[in-house]
Amino acid sequence: MKRVTAFTWGYWGWGTHAEEFVRNVDAVERARGWRPPLFVDIRIRRTVRAPNFRQNTFEKIVGQRRYAWMKTLGNKSIVTKNRRMEIADQKAASDLLEHVLRAHDQKRRVLFFCACEYPGTVHSPSCHRAAVAGLLLKAAHCKGVRLTVAEWPGGEPRTDALRTSSQELKKVLRGATRVALPNLSLKDKRKYTALPWCSRVKLFSDESSLAIVSGPAKIGREWYLPILGPGISKETDTLASLQKAAVHLRRSRGYSPRS
Protein backbone atom coordinates (compact mmCIF):
# COMPACT_ATOMS: atom_id res chain seq x y z
CA MET A 1 0.00 0.00 0.00
CA LYS A 2 1.42 3.39 -1.01
CA ARG A 3 2.29 5.97 1.63
CA VAL A 4 1.53 9.37 0.17
CA THR A 5 1.50 12.94 1.52
CA ALA A 6 -0.54 15.86 0.20
CA PHE A 7 -0.52 19.41 1.52
CA THR A 8 -3.17 22.05 2.05
CA TRP A 9 -2.25 25.72 1.90
CA GLY A 10 -3.81 29.18 2.25
CA TYR A 11 -2.28 32.05 0.31
CA TRP A 12 -3.38 34.68 2.83
CA GLY A 13 -0.45 37.06 3.29
CA TRP A 14 1.20 36.16 -0.04
CA GLY A 15 -1.09 38.17 -2.34
CA THR A 16 1.72 40.23 -3.83
CA HIS A 17 4.63 37.91 -3.05
CA ALA A 18 3.66 34.62 -4.70
CA GLU A 19 6.90 34.35 -6.67
CA GLU A 20 8.91 34.56 -3.44
CA PHE A 21 6.74 31.90 -1.85
CA VAL A 22 7.11 29.54 -4.81
CA ARG A 23 10.90 29.97 -4.87
CA ASN A 24 11.12 29.08 -1.19
CA VAL A 25 8.69 26.16 -1.40
CA ASP A 26 10.58 24.72 -4.35
CA ALA A 27 13.86 25.00 -2.46
CA VAL A 28 12.42 23.41 0.70
CA GLU A 29 10.90 20.51 -1.23
CA ARG A 30 14.16 19.92 -3.11
CA ALA A 31 16.02 19.84 0.21
CA ARG A 32 13.56 17.15 1.32
CA GLY A 33 14.33 15.09 -1.77
CA TRP A 34 11.26 16.06 -3.81
CA ARG A 35 10.81 17.92 -7.06
CA PRO A 36 8.96 21.29 -7.05
CA PRO A 37 5.31 20.67 -6.18
CA LEU A 38 2.09 20.77 -8.18
CA PHE A 39 -0.35 23.49 -7.10
CA VAL A 40 -4.06 22.64 -7.28
CA ASP A 41 -6.38 25.64 -6.97
CA ILE A 42 -9.65 24.64 -5.28
CA ARG A 43 -11.34 28.04 -5.39
CA ILE A 44 -14.70 28.13 -7.11
CA ARG A 45 -13.76 31.43 -8.72
CA ARG A 46 -10.59 33.46 -9.19
CA THR A 47 -11.92 37.02 -9.21
CA VAL A 48 -10.10 38.09 -6.04
CA ARG A 49 -8.29 41.13 -4.66
CA ALA A 50 -4.88 39.47 -4.27
CA PRO A 51 -3.04 40.42 -7.50
CA ASN A 52 -0.90 37.28 -7.73
CA PHE A 53 -3.96 35.02 -7.38
CA ARG A 54 -6.39 36.90 -9.61
CA GLN A 55 -7.67 34.99 -12.64
CA ASN A 56 -4.75 33.01 -14.17
CA THR A 57 -1.89 35.08 -12.70
CA PHE A 58 -0.67 32.36 -10.34
CA GLU A 59 -0.84 29.82 -13.14
CA LYS A 60 1.53 32.04 -15.13
CA ILE A 61 3.87 32.30 -12.14
CA VAL A 62 4.28 28.54 -11.63
CA GLY A 63 3.68 27.45 -15.22
CA GLN A 64 0.85 25.41 -16.77
CA ARG A 65 2.48 22.07 -15.98
CA ARG A 66 2.51 22.83 -12.26
CA TYR A 67 -0.99 24.27 -11.90
CA ALA A 68 -4.49 22.84 -12.03
CA TRP A 69 -7.75 24.69 -11.32
CA MET A 70 -10.41 22.45 -9.77
CA LYS A 71 -13.37 24.74 -9.19
CA THR A 72 -15.43 21.56 -8.77
CA LEU A 73 -13.94 21.40 -5.27
CA GLY A 74 -14.75 25.03 -4.54
CA ASN A 75 -17.10 26.32 -1.86
CA LYS A 76 -20.45 26.66 -3.63
CA SER A 77 -21.74 29.12 -1.04
CA ILE A 78 -19.32 31.74 -2.39
CA VAL A 79 -21.59 31.88 -5.44
CA THR A 80 -24.98 31.09 -3.86
CA LYS A 81 -24.34 33.33 -0.82
CA ASN A 82 -25.68 30.62 1.50
CA ARG A 83 -24.17 30.58 4.97
CA ARG A 84 -23.61 26.86 4.91
CA MET A 85 -20.40 25.68 3.28
CA GLU A 86 -21.02 23.28 0.38
CA ILE A 87 -18.44 21.62 -1.86
CA ALA A 88 -19.53 22.03 -5.49
CA ASP A 89 -18.89 18.38 -6.44
CA GLN A 90 -17.75 16.03 -3.70
CA LYS A 91 -16.99 13.27 -6.21
CA ALA A 92 -14.25 15.48 -7.66
CA ALA A 93 -12.08 14.44 -4.69
CA SER A 94 -11.26 11.32 -6.73
CA ASP A 95 -9.83 13.56 -9.46
CA LEU A 96 -7.75 15.38 -6.87
CA LEU A 97 -6.46 12.04 -5.63
CA GLU A 98 -5.35 11.22 -9.18
CA HIS A 99 -3.35 14.46 -9.23
CA VAL A 100 -1.79 13.49 -5.89
CA LEU A 101 -0.86 9.97 -7.04
CA ARG A 102 0.46 11.12 -10.41
CA ALA A 103 2.59 13.78 -8.71
CA HIS A 104 3.86 11.22 -6.19
CA ASP A 105 5.02 8.98 -9.04
CA GLN A 106 6.86 12.01 -10.44
CA LYS A 107 8.57 12.50 -7.08
CA ARG A 108 6.63 15.66 -6.26
CA ARG A 109 3.87 16.60 -3.83
CA VAL A 110 0.56 18.44 -4.30
CA LEU A 111 -0.39 21.66 -2.52
CA PHE A 112 -4.13 22.23 -2.91
CA PHE A 113 -5.03 25.74 -1.90
CA CYS A 114 -7.49 28.54 -1.39
CA ALA A 115 -7.22 31.95 0.25
CA CYS A 116 -8.11 31.32 3.91
CA GLU A 117 -5.49 31.99 6.55
CA TYR A 118 -6.35 28.97 8.72
CA PRO A 119 -7.75 25.61 7.55
CA GLY A 120 -9.82 24.83 10.62
CA THR A 121 -10.92 21.31 11.47
CA VAL A 122 -13.66 18.97 10.36
CA HIS A 123 -15.52 19.64 13.60
CA SER A 124 -14.92 23.41 13.54
CA PRO A 125 -14.46 24.38 9.89
CA SER A 126 -13.28 27.88 9.09
CA CYS A 127 -12.26 27.01 5.54
CA HIS A 128 -13.52 24.60 2.93
CA ARG A 129 -10.09 23.08 2.30
CA ALA A 130 -10.52 21.16 5.59
CA ALA A 131 -13.66 19.59 4.11
CA VAL A 132 -11.84 18.85 0.84
CA ALA A 133 -9.05 17.19 2.82
CA GLY A 134 -11.63 14.92 4.45
CA LEU A 135 -13.12 13.98 1.07
CA LEU A 136 -9.65 13.29 -0.29
CA LEU A 137 -8.87 10.97 2.62
CA LYS A 138 -12.09 9.04 1.99
CA ALA A 139 -11.24 8.68 -1.69
CA ALA A 140 -7.76 7.43 -0.76
CA HIS A 141 -9.20 4.89 1.68
CA CYS A 142 -11.52 3.53 -1.00
CA LYS A 143 -8.56 3.11 -3.33
CA GLY A 144 -6.30 1.51 -0.72
CA VAL A 145 -3.90 4.46 -0.54
CA ARG A 146 -2.28 5.38 2.79
CA LEU A 147 -2.61 9.15 2.58
CA THR A 148 -1.62 11.88 5.00
CA VAL A 149 -2.86 15.44 4.53
CA ALA A 150 -1.10 18.30 6.33
CA GLU A 151 -0.98 22.06 6.08
CA TRP A 152 2.23 23.02 4.28
CA PRO A 153 5.07 22.94 5.28
CA GLY A 154 4.05 19.96 7.42
CA GLY A 155 6.46 18.43 9.90
CA GLU A 156 6.33 18.14 13.66
CA PRO A 157 6.47 21.35 15.72
CA ARG A 158 9.94 22.17 16.97
CA THR A 159 11.57 24.58 19.38
CA ASP A 160 13.83 27.33 18.12
CA ALA A 161 15.58 30.46 19.31
CA LEU A 162 15.69 33.81 17.55
CA ARG A 163 17.80 36.82 18.45
CA THR A 164 15.86 40.04 18.04
CA SER A 165 15.93 43.59 19.39
CA SER A 166 14.68 44.82 22.74
CA GLN A 167 12.29 47.08 20.83
CA GLU A 168 10.80 44.07 19.05
CA LEU A 169 10.28 42.24 22.35
CA LYS A 170 8.49 45.30 23.76
CA LYS A 171 6.18 45.31 20.73
CA VAL A 172 5.30 41.67 21.40
CA LEU A 173 4.50 42.48 25.03
CA ARG A 174 2.27 45.33 23.81
CA GLY A 175 0.24 42.91 21.67
CA ALA A 176 2.05 42.71 18.32
CA THR A 177 0.91 39.81 16.12
CA ARG A 178 4.23 39.36 14.33
CA VAL A 179 7.97 39.48 14.87
CA ALA A 180 10.04 41.27 12.24
CA LEU A 181 12.80 39.27 10.54
CA PRO A 182 14.99 41.94 8.94
CA ASN A 183 17.96 41.16 6.70
CA LEU A 184 17.26 37.44 6.36
CA SER A 185 19.86 35.40 4.54
CA LEU A 186 18.70 33.06 1.80
CA LYS A 187 19.35 30.13 4.12
CA ASP A 188 17.22 31.66 6.89
CA LYS A 189 14.38 32.42 4.46
CA ARG A 190 14.23 28.71 3.64
CA LYS A 191 14.50 27.80 7.32
CA TYR A 192 11.69 30.04 8.53
CA THR A 193 9.41 29.46 5.53
CA ALA A 194 9.51 25.78 6.51
CA LEU A 195 8.96 26.33 10.26
CA PRO A 196 6.26 23.79 11.23
CA TRP A 197 2.98 25.22 12.44
CA CYS A 198 2.74 25.80 16.20
CA SER A 199 6.46 25.55 16.83
CA ARG A 200 7.66 27.32 19.96
CA VAL A 201 10.24 30.05 19.46
CA LYS A 202 12.28 31.73 22.16
CA LEU A 203 12.84 35.40 21.34
CA PHE A 204 15.83 36.93 23.08
CA SER A 205 17.78 40.16 23.13
CA ASP A 206 20.71 41.35 25.22
CA GLU A 207 18.25 42.49 27.88
CA SER A 208 15.45 39.91 28.08
CA SER A 209 13.63 37.00 26.50
CA LEU A 210 10.20 35.43 26.09
CA ALA A 211 8.63 32.63 24.06
CA ILE A 212 5.87 32.58 21.45
CA VAL A 213 3.97 29.98 19.42
CA SER A 214 4.62 30.57 15.74
CA GLY A 215 4.56 29.07 12.26
CA PRO A 216 6.00 29.62 8.78
CA ALA A 217 7.43 33.05 8.02
CA LYS A 218 5.62 35.37 5.62
CA ILE A 219 6.49 38.60 3.91
CA GLY A 220 4.65 41.91 3.99
CA ARG A 221 6.72 45.06 4.00
CA GLU A 222 9.43 42.79 5.39
CA TRP A 223 9.78 39.16 6.46
CA TYR A 224 8.12 38.27 9.74
CA LEU A 225 7.12 35.38 11.99
CA PRO A 226 3.42 35.26 12.88
CA ILE A 227 2.52 35.09 16.55
CA LEU A 228 -0.18 32.43 16.97
CA GLY A 229 -0.10 32.45 20.76
CA PRO A 230 -0.32 33.06 23.61
CA GLY A 231 -3.30 35.40 23.54
CA ILE A 232 -1.43 37.94 25.64
CA SER A 233 2.36 37.68 25.80
CA LYS A 234 4.13 38.00 29.14
CA GLU A 235 7.78 38.16 30.13
CA THR A 236 7.27 34.88 32.00
CA ASP A 237 6.32 32.96 28.82
CA THR A 238 8.82 30.17 28.24
CA LEU A 239 9.15 27.27 25.83
CA ALA A 240 7.94 24.94 28.59
CA SER A 241 5.02 27.08 29.74
CA LEU A 242 3.67 27.37 26.17
CA GLN A 243 3.68 23.66 25.38
CA LYS A 244 -0.02 23.12 26.15
CA ALA A 245 -1.01 26.27 24.27
CA ALA A 246 0.95 25.11 21.23
CA VAL A 247 -0.75 21.71 21.23
CA HIS A 248 -4.19 23.32 21.57
CA LEU A 249 -3.56 25.79 18.75
CA ARG A 250 -2.32 23.02 16.47
CA ARG A 251 -5.52 21.06 16.97
CA SER A 252 -8.02 23.93 17.01
CA ARG A 253 -6.69 25.63 13.88
CA GLY A 254 -6.43 22.44 11.87
CA TYR A 255 -2.67 22.07 11.68
CA SER A 256 -2.51 18.50 12.93
CA PRO A 257 -1.88 16.05 10.06
CA ARG A 258 -4.81 13.83 9.12
CA SER A 259 -4.46 10.26 7.89
C-alpha positions in Angstrom: 0.0 0.0 0.0 1.4 3.4 -1.0 2.3 6.0 1.6 1.5 9.4 0.2 1.5 12.9 1.5 -0.5 15.9 0.2 -0.5 19.4 1.5 -3.2 22.1 2.0 -2.2 25.7 1.9 -3.8 29.2 2.3 -2.3 32.0 0.3 -3.4 34.7 2.8 -0.5 37.1 3.3 1.2 36.2 0.0 -1.1 38.2 -2.3 1.7 40.2 -3.8 4.6 37.9 -3.1 3.7 34.6 -4.7 6.9 34.3 -6.7 8.9 34.6 -3.4 6.7 31.9 -1.9 7.1 29.5 -4.8 10.9 30.0 -4.9 11.1 29.1 -1.2 8.7 26.2 -1.4 10.6 24.7 -4.3 13.9 25.0 -2.5 12.4 23.4 0.7 10.9 20.5 -1.2 14.2 19.9 -3.1 16.0 19.8 0.2 13.6 17.1 1.3 14.3 15.1 -1.8 11.3 16.1 -3.8 10.8 17.9 -7.1 9.0 21.3 -7.1 5.3 20.7 -6.2 2.1 20.8 -8.2 -0.4 23.5 -7.1 -4.1 22.6 -7.3 -6.4 25.6 -7.0 -9.7 24.6 -5.3 -11.3 28.0 -5.4 -14.7 28.1 -7.1 -13.8 31.4 -8.7 -10.6 33.5 -9.2 -11.9 37.0 -9.2 -10.1 38.1 -6.0 -8.3 41.1 -4.7 -4.9 39.5 -4.3 -3.0 40.4 -7.5 -0.9 37.3 -7.7 -4.0 35.0 -7.4 -6.4 36.9 -9.6 -7.7 35.0 -12.6 -4.7 33.0 -14.2 -1.9 35.1 -12.7 -0.7 32.4 -10.3 -0.8 29.8 -13.1 1.5 32.0 -15.1 3.9 32.3 -12.1 4.3 28.5 -11.6 3.7 27.5 -15.2 0.9 25.4 -16.8 2.5 22.1 -16.0 2.5 22.8 -12.3 -1.0 24.3 -11.9 -4.5 22.8 -12.0 -7.8 24.7 -11.3 -10.4 22.4 -9.8 -13.4 24.7 -9.2 -15.4 21.6 -8.8 -13.9 21.4 -5.3 -14.7 25.0 -4.5 -17.1 26.3 -1.9 -20.5 26.7 -3.6 -21.7 29.1 -1.0 -19.3 31.7 -2.4 -21.6 31.9 -5.4 -25.0 31.1 -3.9 -24.3 33.3 -0.8 -25.7 30.6 1.5 -24.2 30.6 5.0 -23.6 26.9 4.9 -20.4 25.7 3.3 -21.0 23.3 0.4 -18.4 21.6 -1.9 -19.5 22.0 -5.5 -18.9 18.4 -6.4 -17.8 16.0 -3.7 -17.0 13.3 -6.2 -14.2 15.5 -7.7 -12.1 14.4 -4.7 -11.3 11.3 -6.7 -9.8 13.6 -9.5 -7.8 15.4 -6.9 -6.5 12.0 -5.6 -5.4 11.2 -9.2 -3.3 14.5 -9.2 -1.8 13.5 -5.9 -0.9 10.0 -7.0 0.5 11.1 -10.4 2.6 13.8 -8.7 3.9 11.2 -6.2 5.0 9.0 -9.0 6.9 12.0 -10.4 8.6 12.5 -7.1 6.6 15.7 -6.3 3.9 16.6 -3.8 0.6 18.4 -4.3 -0.4 21.7 -2.5 -4.1 22.2 -2.9 -5.0 25.7 -1.9 -7.5 28.5 -1.4 -7.2 32.0 0.2 -8.1 31.3 3.9 -5.5 32.0 6.6 -6.4 29.0 8.7 -7.7 25.6 7.5 -9.8 24.8 10.6 -10.9 21.3 11.5 -13.7 19.0 10.4 -15.5 19.6 13.6 -14.9 23.4 13.5 -14.5 24.4 9.9 -13.3 27.9 9.1 -12.3 27.0 5.5 -13.5 24.6 2.9 -10.1 23.1 2.3 -10.5 21.2 5.6 -13.7 19.6 4.1 -11.8 18.8 0.8 -9.0 17.2 2.8 -11.6 14.9 4.4 -13.1 14.0 1.1 -9.6 13.3 -0.3 -8.9 11.0 2.6 -12.1 9.0 2.0 -11.2 8.7 -1.7 -7.8 7.4 -0.8 -9.2 4.9 1.7 -11.5 3.5 -1.0 -8.6 3.1 -3.3 -6.3 1.5 -0.7 -3.9 4.5 -0.5 -2.3 5.4 2.8 -2.6 9.1 2.6 -1.6 11.9 5.0 -2.9 15.4 4.5 -1.1 18.3 6.3 -1.0 22.1 6.1 2.2 23.0 4.3 5.1 22.9 5.3 4.1 20.0 7.4 6.5 18.4 9.9 6.3 18.1 13.7 6.5 21.4 15.7 9.9 22.2 17.0 11.6 24.6 19.4 13.8 27.3 18.1 15.6 30.5 19.3 15.7 33.8 17.5 17.8 36.8 18.4 15.9 40.0 18.0 15.9 43.6 19.4 14.7 44.8 22.7 12.3 47.1 20.8 10.8 44.1 19.1 10.3 42.2 22.3 8.5 45.3 23.8 6.2 45.3 20.7 5.3 41.7 21.4 4.5 42.5 25.0 2.3 45.3 23.8 0.2 42.9 21.7 2.1 42.7 18.3 0.9 39.8 16.1 4.2 39.4 14.3 8.0 39.5 14.9 10.0 41.3 12.2 12.8 39.3 10.5 15.0 41.9 8.9 18.0 41.2 6.7 17.3 37.4 6.4 19.9 35.4 4.5 18.7 33.1 1.8 19.4 30.1 4.1 17.2 31.7 6.9 14.4 32.4 4.5 14.2 28.7 3.6 14.5 27.8 7.3 11.7 30.0 8.5 9.4 29.5 5.5 9.5 25.8 6.5 9.0 26.3 10.3 6.3 23.8 11.2 3.0 25.2 12.4 2.7 25.8 16.2 6.5 25.6 16.8 7.7 27.3 20.0 10.2 30.1 19.5 12.3 31.7 22.2 12.8 35.4 21.3 15.8 36.9 23.1 17.8 40.2 23.1 20.7 41.3 25.2 18.2 42.5 27.9 15.5 39.9 28.1 13.6 37.0 26.5 10.2 35.4 26.1 8.6 32.6 24.1 5.9 32.6 21.5 4.0 30.0 19.4 4.6 30.6 15.7 4.6 29.1 12.3 6.0 29.6 8.8 7.4 33.1 8.0 5.6 35.4 5.6 6.5 38.6 3.9 4.6 41.9 4.0 6.7 45.1 4.0 9.4 42.8 5.4 9.8 39.2 6.5 8.1 38.3 9.7 7.1 35.4 12.0 3.4 35.3 12.9 2.5 35.1 16.6 -0.2 32.4 17.0 -0.1 32.4 20.8 -0.3 33.1 23.6 -3.3 35.4 23.5 -1.4 37.9 25.6 2.4 37.7 25.8 4.1 38.0 29.1 7.8 38.2 30.1 7.3 34.9 32.0 6.3 33.0 28.8 8.8 30.2 28.2 9.1 27.3 25.8 7.9 24.9 28.6 5.0 27.1 29.7 3.7 27.4 26.2 3.7 23.7 25.4 0.0 23.1 26.1 -1.0 26.3 24.3 1.0 25.1 21.2 -0.7 21.7 21.2 -4.2 23.3 21.6 -3.6 25.8 18.7 -2.3 23.0 16.5 -5.5 21.1 17.0 -8.0 23.9 17.0 -6.7 25.6 13.9 -6.4 22.4 11.9 -2.7 22.1 11.7 -2.5 18.5 12.9 -1.9 16.0 10.1 -4.8 13.8 9.1 -4.5 10.3 7.9 
